Amino acid sequence: MEREVSFSSDGLTLSGLMGLPDKGNAPHPAIIVMHGFGGHKDGPQQRWSAPFYRAMGYATLRFDFRGCGESEGPRGRVVPNEEIADAIAAFRFLAGQDEIDASRVALSGTSYGATVAVAAASREPGVAAVIAQGGWGNGERMFRHLHATPESWEKFSQLLAEGRSQRQAGEEPMMVHRYDLIPVPERLRGNIDPRSIFDFSIETGIETFDFNTEDEVASMAGRPLLLVHSAGDDVIHPEGSYDLFAAAQQPADLQIVSGVDHFMFGEDDMRVAHMIEDWLGRYFPVD
């Protein structure tokens, strides 16, 4: 169903898996599936998303961002603008394939990948539509929800301050455990594949803190945007998707779903599946 592919982004070779649907004739509409924070193309949410989209008649590409999975790049350096460049490179690669309708390529991202998807589409006008699950619009507000207690915020702020001092002094950035940047409750940590990255450069925290997708999303005006978030998300607060929706132009939809968690695309919840299927049928149909 899928074949190994590779493409270049800023001189780095990125690893991907491209699949074509069983039904329909080429050229096919396509959806690029993007993983979350320090994840990889074979994570639980990506394993669910790619075959789900192909069963509906879309070609798919799931890939590893630089430094993640099997892609080249420094491990542990995950920053928004570099991942946005990777997403745009993935779009241009897929749009250039003979089996793909270049005018009908969408992005689908989860968590960190959701925010990257929105920003990439804002900068690349060829992207036809975006599905963003569990994303955020403002880096500082996102981190303030993650580090809600005074003790947690103080610890996080000290890490950023030390990292900024290292940057100013031209020193090698220190490495920080992923849960010191983005805490995840114990009960949800099984959703993070052990092949994911667990130690990150403090540059990841600094660049993410300073990045605000809500400042760019209006550039998607006229192209469909679906924002999906768990009502009780214990990782990224639903305010992240509220912020994006408030700044977006139409057509944009915001769906808040109860009874699922931050990793909803890996839960095989039929309510989520039907919601996405209905939205695609209205705004980005196969035919």
BELLINQUI-V540088 format. One record per pair of residues at least 6 apart in sequence whose C-alpha atoms are under 8 Angstrom apart, sorted by the first residue. I is the first residue (numbers start at 0). J is the second residue. D is the distance in Angstrom with one decimal. If there is no record, write none. Layout:
I_J_D, I_J_D
This chain:
0_18_5.5, 0_19_6.7, 0_20_7.9, 1_16_5.8, 1_17_5.1, 1_18_4.0, 1_19_7.1, 2_16_5.4, 2_17_5.4, 2_18_6.4, 3_14_7.5, 3_15_5.9, 3_16_4.7, 3_17_6.5, 4_14_6.3, 4_15_5.1, 4_16_5.7, 4_17_6.6, 5_12_6.4, 5_13_5.5, 5_14_4.8, 5_15_5.7, 6_12_5.6, 6_13_5.5, 6_14_7.0, 6_88_7.6, 6_89_7.3, 6_92_6.7, 7_13_6.0, 7_88_6.9, 8_84_6.9, 8_85_5.6, 8_88_5.7, 9_84_7.8, 11_65_7.3, 11_70_7.8, 11_71_5.6, 11_72_6.5, 12_65_8.0, 12_70_6.1, 12_71_5.5, 13_62_7.1, 13_63_6.3, 13_64_6.7, 13_65_6.3, 13_69_7.4, 13_70_4.4, 13_71_6.1, 14_62_5.7, 14_63_5.7, 14_68_7.9, 14_69_5.8, 14_70_5.0, 15_40_7.2, 15_60_6.6, 15_61_5.6, 15_62_3.9, 15_63_6.3, 16_40_7.9, 16_60_5.6, 16_61_5.4, 16_62_6.3, 17_58_7.5, 17_59_5.6, 17_60_4.4, 17_61_6.7, 18_53_7.5, 18_58_5.6, 18_59_5.2, 18_60_6.5, 19_27_7.9, 19_53_6.7, 19_57_7.0, 19_58_4.4, 19_59_6.5, 20_53_4.7, 20_54_6.4, 20_55_7.7, 20_56_5.1, 20_57_5.8, 20_58_5.5, 21_53_7.4, 21_54_7.3, 21_56_7.1, 22_56_5.9, 23_56_6.5, 25_98_5.2, 25_99_6.7, 25_100_7.7, 26_97_6.9, 26_98_4.6, 26_99_4.5, 26_100_4.8, 27_56_7.7, 27_57_6.3, 27_58_6.2, 27_98_6.1, 27_99_4.8, 27_100_5.3, 27_285_7.8, 28_56_7.9, 28_57_5.4, 28_58_6.3, 28_99_6.1, 28_100_5.4, 28_101_7.8, 28_103_5.0, 28_104_5.9, 28_285_6.3, 29_57_4.9, 29_58_4.4, 29_59_5.5, 29_60_7.8, 29_99_6.7, 29_100_7.4, 29_103_6.5, 29_104_4.8, 29_105_6.3, 30_52_7.4, 30_57_6.5, 30_58_6.3, 30_59_5.0, 30_60_6.7, 30_104_5.7, 30_105_4.7, 30_106_5.5, 30_107_6.6, 31_59_5.6, 31_60_4.8, 31_61_5.9, 31_89_7.7, 31_90_7.3, 31_104_7.5, 31_105_6.2, 31_106_4.8, 31_107_5.8, 32_40_8.0, 32_45_6.6, 32_48_7.1, 32_49_6.7, 32_59_7.0, 32_60_6.0, 32_61_4.7, 32_62_7.3, 32_106_6.4, 32_107_5.0, 32_108_5.9, 33_40_7.1, 33_45_7.3, 33_61_6.1, 33_62_6.7, 33_63_7.8, 33_86_8.0, 33_106_7.6, 33_107_6.1, 33_108_4.6, 33_109_6.6, 33_112_5.4, 33_113_7.6, 33_116_7.7, 34_40_6.1, 34_42_7.3, 34_44_7.6, 34_45_6.5, 34_62_7.9, 34_63_7.5, 34_108_6.2, 34_109_5.9, 34_110_7.6, 34_111_7.4, 34_112_5.3, 35_108_7.3, 35_109_5.4, 35_110_5.1, 35_111_4.6, 35_112_4.7, 35_113_7.5, 36_77_7.7, 36_110_7.0, 36_111_5.2, 36_112_7.1, 37_67_6.3, 37_75_7.3, 37_77_6.9, 37_195_5.7, 37_196_5.0, 37_197_7.5, 38_63_7.8, 38_67_6.5, 38_68_7.2, 38_191_7.6, 38_192_7.4, 38_194_7.6, 38_195_4.7, 38_196_6.5, 39_62_7.2, 39_63_5.1, 39_64_7.3, 39_67_5.9, 39_68_4.9, 39_194_7.7, 39_195_6.5, 40_46_7.8, 40_61_5.5, 40_62_5.0, 40_63_5.2, 40_68_7.1, 42_191_7.7, 42_192_6.2, 43_190_7.1, 43_192_7.6, 43_264_7.9, 43_265_5.2, 44_109_7.7, 44_262_6.9, 44_263_7.7, 44_264_4.9, 44_265_4.2, 44_266_8.0, 45_61_7.2, 45_264_7.8, 45_265_7.6, 46_265_7.7, 47_264_6.6, 47_265_5.8, 47_267_7.2, 48_264_6.8, 48_265_7.9, 49_59_6.0, 49_60_7.6, 49_61_7.2, 52_58_7.4, 52_59_7.2, 53_59_6.6, 55_285_7.5, 56_285_6.1, 57_285_6.7, 58_99_7.4, 60_93_7.4, 62_89_7.9, 63_69_6.6, 63_70_5.7, 64_70_6.6, 64_82_6.3, 64_85_6.3, 64_86_7.9, 65_71_5.6, 65_72_5.0, 65_73_7.4, 65_77_8.0, 65_81_8.0, 65_82_7.2, 65_85_7.2, 66_72_4.1, 66_73_4.9, 66_74_4.5, 66_75_6.6, 66_76_6.8, 66_77_7.6, 67_74_6.5, 67_75_7.9, 67_195_7.5, 67_196_7.2, 68_194_7.4, 68_195_7.3, 74_196_7.6, 74_199_7.7, 75_174_7.9, 75_196_6.4, 75_197_7.7, 75_198_5.9, 75_199_4.1, 75_200_5.6, 75_203_7.9, 76_199_6.0, 76_200_5.4, 76_202_7.0, 76_203_5.9, 77_199_7.4, 77_200_7.8, 77_202_7.9, 77_203_5.2, 78_202_7.3, 78_203_5.2, 78_206_5.8, 78_207_6.3, 79_115_6.6, 79_206_6.9, 79_207_6.4, 79_210_7.1, 82_115_6.6, 83_115_5.5, 83_116_7.3, 83_118_6.7, 83_119_5.2, 84_119_7.4, 86_115_7.4, 86_116_7.1, 86_119_6.3, 87_119_6.0, 87_120_8.0, 87_123_6.7, 90_104_7.3, 90_126_7.4, 93_99_7.0, 93_101_7.7, 93_104_8.0, 94_100_6.7, 94_101_4.3, 94_102_7.6, 94_104_6.8, 95_101_6.7, 102_125_6.8, 102_126_7.8, 102_127_6.9, 103_126_7.4, 103_127_5.6, 104_125_7.9, 104_126_5.8, 104_127_5.5, 104_128_7.3, 105_126_5.7, 105_127_5.2, 105_128_4.6, 105_129_5.6, 105_130_7.9, 106_116_5.9, 106_120_7.8, 106_126_7.2, 106_128_6.4, 106_129_4.8, 106_130_6.3, 107_113_6.9, 107_116_6.6, 107_129_5.8, 107_130_4.6, 107_131_5.9, 107_132_8.0, 108_114_7.4, 108_115_7.4, 108_116_5.7, 108_130_6.4, 108_131_5.2, 108_132_6.3, 109_131_6.1, 109_132_4.8, 109_133_6.0, 109_134_6.9, 109_264_7.9, 110_131_7.7, 110_132_6.0, 110_133_4.6, 110_134_4.7, 110_135_7.8, 110_235_7.6, 110_261_7.8, 111_133_7.9, 111_134_6.1, 111_135_7.9, 112_131_7.7, 112_134_7.5, 113_130_7.4, 113_131_4.3, 113_132_5.6, 113_133_6.6, 113_134_4.9, 113_135_7.9, 114_131_7.0, 114_134_5.0, 114_135_6.0, 114_136_7.1, 114_212_6.6, 116_129_6.7, 116_130_7.8, 116_131_6.8, 117_129_6.6, 117_131_7.0, 117_212_7.3, 117_216_6.4, 118_212_5.9, 118_215_6.3, 118_216_6.5, 120_126_5.4, 120_128_7.7, 120_129_7.3, 120_219_6.5, 121_215_6.0, 121_216_5.7, 121_217_7.4, 121_218_5.0, 121_219_5.0, 122_218_7.5, 124_219_7.6, 127_222_6.1, 127_223_7.4, 128_222_5.6, 128_223_4.9, 128_224_5.9, 128_283_7.2, 129_223_6.5, 129_224_4.9, 129_225_6.2, 130_224_6.1, 130_225_4.8, 130_226_6.2, 130_227_7.6, 131_224_7.7, 131_225_6.2, 131_226_5.0, 131_227_6.2, 132_226_5.9, 132_227_4.6, 132_228_5.7, 133_226_7.8, 133_227_6.3, 133_228_4.9, 133_229_7.1, 133_235_6.5, 133_237_7.4, 133_239_7.6, 133_240_6.9, 133_261_6.3, 134_228_7.7, 134_235_7.1, 134_239_5.9, 134_240_5.9, 135_141_6.5, 135_212_7.4, 135_235_7.3, 135_238_7.4, 135_239_3.6, 135_240_5.5, 135_242_7.2, 135_243_6.9, 136_211_5.5, 136_212_4.7, 136_213_4.6, 136_214_8.0, 136_239_5.2, 136_240_6.7, 136_242_5.4, 136_243_5.2, 137_208_7.9, 137_210_6.6, 137_211_4.4, 137_212_6.3, 137_213_6.4, 137_239_7.1, 137_242_7.4, 138_207_5.7, 138_208_4.3, 138_209_5.9, 138_210_5.4, 138_211_5.6, 139_208_5.0, 139_209_6.9, 141_235_6.8, 141_236_7.1, 141_239_6.6, 142_181_7.7, 142_208_7.0, 143_152_7.1, 144_235_7.6, 144_236_6.5, 145_181_6.6, 145_182_6.6, 145_234_6.9, 145_235_7.1, 145_236_7.8, 146_152_5.0, 146_155_7.4, 146_182_7.9, 155_179_7.2, 155_180_7.2, 158_201_7.5, 159_201_7.0, 159_204_6.9, 159_205_6.1, 162_172_6.4, 162_173_7.0, 162_201_5.7, 162_202_7.0, 162_205_7.4, 163_205_7.5, 165_171_6.9, 165_172_6.2, 166_172_6.9, 172_200_6.1, 172_201_6.1, 172_202_6.8, 173_200_5.9, 173_201_5.8, 174_198_6.0, 174_199_5.2, 174_200_4.5, 174_201_5.8, 175_198_5.4, 175_199_5.2, 175_200_6.1, 175_201_6.1, 176_197_5.7, 176_198_4.5, 176_199_6.2, 177_196_7.8, 177_197_5.1, 177_198_5.6, 177_199_6.3, 180_204_6.5, 181_234_7.5, 182_234_6.9, 183_233_7.3, 183_234_5.8, 184_233_7.2, 184_234_7.6, 190_262_6.9, 212_243_7.3, 213_242_6.5, 213_243_5.2, 213_246_5.8, 213_247_7.7, 214_246_7.5, 216_243_6.9, 216_246_6.5, 216_247_5.4, 216_248_7.7, 217_246_6.2, 217_247_4.7, 217_248_5.4, 218_248_8.0, 219_247_7.4, 219_248_7.0, 220_247_7.3, 220_248_4.9, 220_249_6.0, 220_250_7.2, 221_248_7.3, 221_249_6.2, 221_250_6.1, 222_249_7.6, 222_250_6.4, 223_249_7.3, 223_250_5.0, 223_251_5.8, 223_282_6.4, 223_283_7.8, 224_250_6.5, 224_251_4.6, 224_252_6.3, 225_251_5.9, 225_252_4.9, 225_253_6.1, 225_254_7.7, 225_278_7.8, 226_240_6.3, 226_244_7.3, 226_251_7.6, 226_252_6.0, 226_253_4.7, 226_254_6.2, 227_240_7.3, 227_253_6.0, 227_254_4.8, 227_255_6.0, 227_256_7.5, 228_237_6.0, 228_240_6.7, 228_254_6.4, 228_255_5.0, 228_256_6.2, 228_261_7.4, 229_237_6.7, 229_255_5.7, 229_256_4.9, 229_257_6.0, 229_258_7.7, 229_259_5.9, 229_260_5.5, 229_261_6.0, 229_263_7.5, 230_237_6.4, 230_255_5.4, 230_256_5.4, 230_257_5.1, 230_258_7.8, 230_259_7.8, 230_260_8.0, 231_237_7.7, 231_257_6.8, 231_258_7.8, 231_259_7.6, 231_260_6.6, 232_260_5.4, 232_261_5.2, 233_260_7.3, 233_261_6.8, 234_261_6.3, 235_261_7.2, 237_255_7.8, 240_253_7.5, 241_253_7.7, 244_251_7.0, 244_252_7.4, 244_253_6.6, 256_271_7.9, 259_266_7.9, 259_268_8.0, 263_271_7.8, 264_271_7.7
